[in-house]
Amino acid sequence: MSEDVIVPFPRRRRSPDVTPEMAAKIKFLLDLGMTQHDIAAHFKINQGRVSEVNTGMKFPGISSSQLDLF
């Protein structure tokens, strides 16, 4: 009889916190028409973080910025 091997699930990765500088760049990229998915991939963050910036839930007073984009 073979023993059942229990394989643990990997820990969930947390999306890094969005900084005010990142939020300004995210808003600029959204203004250019870039998709939330592509922006999230560029910053290596969860797409939900981009959505929070886009809808104004996070950083509503930050304006878009194009300085040091990449």
N, C-alpha and C positions, 0 to 999 in steps of 0.2 A: 504494500500500500504506500502511495506517495504522500508526503506531507504537504499540506496547503501552505504556500508561502504568502505572507501578507506583505503587500507592497504599499508603502505609505504614499499618500498623495503629496505632490510637491506643495510647498507653501505658496499661498497666493502672493503675487507681487503687487505692491502698492504703486500707484501712479505718483510720480514726484509732485510736490506742491508747485503751483503756478506762481511765479513771481510777478510783480508789477511790470517789469521789463518784458517778460515773456508775454504778458497779457497785451501790451502795446503792440508787440510784433504779431501776435495772433490776430488782433483786430485789423492790422494792416493787411495781412494775408487774406483775411476774410473779405476785406474791401476789394482786393484784387480778383476775387472770385474763386479762390482756392477752396477745395472741399475740406470739411472738418476732418475727414478721415486722413487726408494727406497732411494736413497741419499737425494732427496728433502724431503721425508717423515721423514727421520731421523733428518734433520736439521730444519724441519718445515718451509721450504721455497718453493717458486714456482719452478717448474721443469725448467722453463726458466732461472732462475738464475744459475742452475747447467749447463745448456747448454751453457750459456755465458762463464763460467769458462772452460768448456770442449773444446770449439772451440777457446779459446784464446782471445775472445772479452774483457774479464775482467781478470785482473791479469795474463798477459802472462809471466811475469818474475818470478812468484812464482813457486817454485818446490814443489813436493809432500812431505808430512810429515806424519809420523805415530805416532807422539808423542801425548799422551793424546787423543786418538781417541774417546773413549766413556767416 
